[in-house]
Amino acid sequence: MLHTLNAATVISAIHDTSVNLLNGTYDLAHSVADDGVSVTVTDTATLSGLHTIDINNTTGAVIATTIHDISADFADASGVMTTYANAYVTSGINVHFDDAATVAQVHSIDAANGSGTLSYNLSDSASDLAAALNNTDLSYVSTVQHAGTVHVNNNDHLDVNGDLVVVGGTLAINSDQFVNLLAGNSLLASSDTIVVSGLGTAQGSSLGTLLHDFGGNDHLTLGGSNGFTLDMGSNTHITQIELAGSGNHIVVANGNVDGNGNPVATENFIIDAAQNGGVGLDMGSAILNFTTNDSIQLNSGISALGLSTQVADKAHVTQAGQWAFNGGTLTYYDENYSHSESITVVGTFNTLVLTDGHTFHAN
């Protein structure tokens, strides 16, 4: 409309879409705006688009409603904002990242756009993500918590054609970091795995209850020399729970049932070769709420040829290949440590049945 006005027309402000404002037919420098005209982009614009409008209206202000662009155009990987981002990302401006960004990139833009909305996915190293989840500056914790998806990119690489190959990564965190992650709505990328292996200062050994699915693949590992306590709650996404390290873990399985009384979750508990509890008075790790849908899988390092002989009880498990289940205690001979070990398994089932030398199913 404005391009039809004559040269004597004085315009003080323009509000229009980025498409119209960037259309060469409406060259702001020659057709519709004198110096000092304020321009408001009423829809989304890129940083370079805003800069083009800014050049054309010379000394006039350029105000964006929403800016969308790739992460590198907003800031470098360490969070240093670009010249254009510094110029146009101000308080109240909504920002959308067109590709995955690092924690530092999003954190810088979040500080700059103040009350404006922010939508983004994260792709960062395991160490940077873990550091953000454990930062005393809670704005970094919030950056991870409010992402769409969170990807651990340590294994990502370029192929021979220069195209990015996204590979699943592992996020190794402590109990505080894990609970901080659960407190948000972000989802771990579907190819990624979480390993909890350290005690946080606030949570200690308690990992709380999985009140919602946190994404990732179907695998969660509890490791290290410390034992953890975890309630699977109503979680049905995580189906592989690995009890790793030498600590005694207590896991409350999802024992919920449907209207017909059938278990709603299927969980496989993997006993790592490093597990060495249940010796003497040590009760070992424990799995509670075990159901007929669940299974226990012994790592091959525990028994190279597999278990084969069921004996009466814990006291009779003295040789390779032997196992027993009695009174809620599963005992097996661990060839890795040359002695028997036990874990507690209780729930809504009658007994355990060995199916392949390494895997137990409830019956």
C-alpha positions, 0 to 999 in steps of 0.5 A: 500500500505504502509504495503507491504514495507520492514522495511528499508523503511523510510516514512515521511508523510502519507495521507489516509482515517480514515478507512485505517488508523484505519485498524488493518492490517496497524498498524502504530506502526509496519508496515508503520511509524517510530517515527515522521511520520506525518499522515493526515486523508483525510476524517472525523474521530472521536476524539477517532479515531484520538487518536488511530492513534496518539498513533500508530505514537507516536511522529508524528503529526496527522492532521484531515480534518474533525472531527465528534463526539457526543457533549459530546466527544467535551466538557461538557455541560458548554463548557469545552473541552475534552482532545481529543478536545483540542488536535485535534480541531485546527484552520482550522479543520472542525467540525460536531456534530453528536448530538445536543449540548449546546450553550456553547459546540458549542461556545468553539469548534467554538473558537478552530476551527477558520476558519474551518466550523462548523455544528450542532444543538442546544439543551439547556435550555430556559434560556441559549438560551435566554442569548445567544441571548442577549449576548453582545458577538455577537459570542454567538448570532451567535452560535444560529443564525447559528445552524441547529435546536434549541430545548428548552430542559427544558421538555425533560426527560428519560423514564423508559428504560433510553431513551430520550423523547423529549418534546416541550419547550417554549422560552420566549424572549424579542424583541431584542432576537426575532429580533436576532433570525430572523436575522439568519437561524436557525429553532426552533424545530418543537415542540417548541413555542416562547413567546415574552414578554419583551421590548429590549433596541434596538427594544423596542416594534417593532418586525419587519417583519417576512421575513422568517419562523423561525421554531417551531410549528405554535404558536407565543405568544405576551405577557407581559404588553407591546404592540408589533408591528409585521408584519407577512410579507410573513410568512405562517408557523405561523398560531396561533398568541396569543395576550396575556398579558395586552399590546395593540399589533398591528399585520399586518397579511399576506394579500398576495394573489395568482394569483386568488386573494385568500389569501395565509395564514390562521391565527387564532388570539387568544385573551387571557383573560388578554387582557383588552384594548379598554375601553374608549378612549383606542383603544385596540389591532389591527389586520390589513390586516385581510382576509377571511381566517383568524379568531379571537378566544376569550379565554374561560376566556373572556366568559365562556358560549360564546358570543351569542347576536350581538348588534348595536355597541360598546356602546350597549355591556353592558352585558355578551354574547353581541358583536358588529362589527362596523366600523372596531371595534370588541367589546365583553363583557369580563366576566373576567373584567366585562366590554366591550373591543374592538380590531380593525380589518381591512382588505379585508372583509365585516363583522365578523361572530360569529360561535361558541360563541368564534370564529369570521370569516371574511365574 
